[in-house]
Structure formats: C-alpha cells, structure tokens
Amino acid sequence: MAKGKVTVERIKDTIRLRFRVDGKQQAFYPGLGYTSDNLLRAELLKRQIETDIDTGEFDRTLKRYKVDKPKDNKSLLTAFESFTAYKTKRVEQGTLYKYWALINILKNSKLGNKCYLSVTEEDAEKFVLKLLENAEPITVKDKVCILGACYKWLKAPVNPWVEAQNLIKVTPKQPRDAFSKHEVNMIISEFEDWYPHYLPFVKFAFQTGCRSGEQVNLTWGSISTEFKTCWILSTKTNKARRIPLPENLQELLKHIKPSDAKSTDLVFKTFEGHKVNLNNFNNRYWKVVLETCSIEYRPFYCTRHTAATRFLEAGVSPVAVAQILGHDIKVLMKNYANLIDCPELPQMF
C-alpha cells in the first residue's frame, strides 16, 4: 500500500478505514454505519488522513478522526409515539389501547417533555408513585413494562424503567373461572335465539380458544379447502400455528362461507359486513347475554381460558394444547398443572 493511501471497507454494517503508518497497518472504525451518506463522510475522512500522513501531522491517538454521533434530543413522548407507531401493525387492537392511554398520560406529564435519554431512575420512580395514586398496581406495572420495552427498542444505553418495576407490588388475584359446559350451552342457546348472526363467532371462540384479536382478523384464506384446519398468524407473538378443526366447526364454516368468498375476506363480520369491533360486541351482545342467562360476567376472552381448561380436562396433551392456543408450554403448565391428555379435541356444543 502506497504511503498515505487509505482504503474504505465495509465490515458487516459499519465502515472501516485501513491504512499503513510507519510500516504498521491500522484498522480504524470511525463510528459510521454503512450508508450512502456515511460513505461520503468516510471519503472526506479518508482524504484528511491521507493528507495528515503525507504532511507528518497524523494523529496517532485517532481522536481527530472519530465522528461525533448526532445527539438524540427526542422527548420521552415523541420517542414513545414512534414506538407506538412501530407497534401498530405488530400487536392486537386491544393491546394498542394501552399504548394510546400511555401517550395521553405522557402528554399531561412534565416527564413526557423531557429528553428520553435524560430520564433518570429517580424520575421513573416519581412517575410510578404518581400513577399508583390513581391506578391499580397491576395496571401501573403494565405501563412501566411497556416503557421499558420502548427503551429496549430505542437501544437506549440506560433503561430507568427496569428498576422502577421493582417498586410495584402486585397482589396475586384469583383467576377467573372457566365457563362450565352448562354455561357454554346456555350462552350458545341465547345467541341462537336472539343474535344468530354472531353465533358462529361465539362457537368458534369456545371451540378453538383463539385470541379475540386473532379471530376478528381471520380470513377465508386461513381455512383449509376441506375446512379441517385453520392457520393462525398471531399479532401478539408474531408466530404462526395450525389448529385442527373438529367436525362441528367444519360444518359450521361450510355453512357460513359465501359462494363468492375471496381468500382475503374476513370469516366473521358485523351485520353491516365490517370487521367485528370487540368493544362493541362485548357491550352490545356479550354482556347482555350473560346477564340474561344470570351468568357471572367474564370478558369474552375468557372463552380462551374455557377452551384450555376443557381440552386439558378431556386429556388433550399439554404440548398439543400449547401449540393450538399459541401458548408458551411453561406458562400453560404453570396455570393448568392439575389437568391432563387425549388424542382428539372434544366437541364444545
């Protein structure tokens, strides 16, 4: 290599400058990612180093050639809004409400205007204590965990929300009971009499244990042509899974599928043909049916807990149940350790 000659190289996604000084080869990383803009900056840096070597003014500490990273002055609110935008197509609608609620809190908090890199553990602690004045510990912990995930996504050098989680003591609550088979049949009967349009939606939920957000987004392209299996892509875990459909659901789906259905059409729709809004469904139909049947209120997603319970009671393998529900096997075993195993899914109605 000629005297003062500097070569610009790409090492993975970063730029490296290689040159020789006093017979010794140098490999220098100026702190630039490999982009078209940074290549222009690297070219200028290359010329400066070549000139310094030729004139004997080369800085052997290399400090002169280090590129200062631009300061990130985004406020916590702005940073979290960017994180929410990133999450919009990656989480279920119900989960997004939590992000939007947190945005509103930050808008009304002085902390929201502070640069996110300047937020200290003391700031986070004060924020948590303020939230605990008006909200349940479990709700506050959820918000703090989301903020922690935001900092992880931002690749912030320090995450003040990790330690803040330890301030929140959540008292374990008794889990909601699964619906009994008698209650399931009462609910189905009531929907059949008064809201038959939503009967397939309810039956599918009880039989498969799908997450509500997965079910409202289900399209006909996800149902096999023989109606024997259903392919689910979870917005929560970003993983796909296959659910075997028992005969009762196969017949149900055959019956409700329009002759001109496209693969992208939703399986379950409102009366008007729109996507089901879970809040509206819960308030207008689900709550009314439970009240009419004198059944203790449990949210619609409790159909998932009911399916898991009934599957395991019938002897379906915990591994199979975890796969069908899209659950982590450890979580399943922890929550349903007293239940056991069978080769087929039981019919729920």
Helices and strands as residue ranges (DSSP letters): E 6-11, E 14-21, E 24-28, H 36-55, G 63-65, H 76-87, H 93-107, G 110-113, G 116-118, H 121-132, H 137-154, H 161-164, G 165-167, H 181-194, G 196-198, H 199-208, H 212-216, G 220-222, E 229-233, E 240-244, H 247-256, H 278-281, I 282-286, H 287-292, H 302-313, H 318-325, H 329-335
